[in-house]
Amino acid sequence: MRTFAELLRHYRKSKGITQTVLAEALDLNRPVIGAYEEGRAEPKLEVLRRMAEYFGITVDELTSGVVPSGMGEVRVLPIMVDARSNTERVPLVPLKAAAGYLSGFQDPEFIEQLATFEMPFKELSRERTYRMFQIEGDSMNPIPSGSYIISTYVENVSQIKNGESYIVISGSEGIVFKRLFKEGTQLNLVSDNPIFEPYSIPFADVREVWKASGYVCFGL
């Protein structure tokens, strides 16, 4: 069972919005949303009704303690927020942190230890949750080994679009960068480099999926 604070944060993140955006939509102050999500306050029934209407769910669903199942274990995504601007900062997962990420991706303290920065590109929305992963190998040529993939959080497998590129974190494969194809209850992972054979993993093995939005490369 989940607390109301966890459920509220889950539904907010599922829409890819910040606390400020949600507060404006509900005619509340941003610190009030923060207090709700941290469990320091509870909303009145009228506020609960507005929240449920905004998320397209019932009040019972918002307060039931049950999070809709997605891929793997349902959880609240740890994010870093700049206290001055109330904007999310982007954690960077370099190769040296890849092994630790598989066991620490749910741990806010682990995420806090990663280097973070504010996304400077006008092409990327400030209302989305981003993460940057460094990749290794030439399976996705022409994107070279050592590149940093800028990616956005995918809430569940239903949002995956066949043939597009994603960062996939799984218990069996760790962090990989592939094109994904859904088939039944599994994901088919395909490399752009044809010398690498496609392979499949079950949905239950998936820990996180991040959709690739762009990449940064220093191999000029």
C-alpha angles and dihedrals in degrees: 000000000000130000122245088250091057093046093050091051091046093054093044092051091046087063091046095234135134127240089256093057092048092047092052092048091052095040091244136124118263093238089058091058088048090053091050092050093047093049094243094120140017126219125241119249093261091054090048089054092051091048093050092048091049093052093042094241138105126266088245091057091049093051102030096098090233122112116207109254118252126161119333117328115000113233146152111266112238110232135179118228127193105235094210100050099022089227124135117253120219117240116218118218107197123190092262090059096045096095092048092047092063091062098030105043091104094046114093090200091058092048090049089058092059120093110260134193142173114262106246100188118108090208091067122074118238088215095068130082112243136185130182121219126189113223131208131206135029101269091114100045133196084041100079129228112270094035120138114234115213106212143174126224119262112210097203142348093266088073094057113108116212115249097018125117123258143168107238124196113196137163093241102040105027114209116352136164113220147135110264133219122181117222120171108305096342142071122234111214116207129186124217088223103079094211088073115081119229117245139184138231128187120250089243090065093055116102101174140354124202122187114228113242100170143318143240119220132185097184097104 
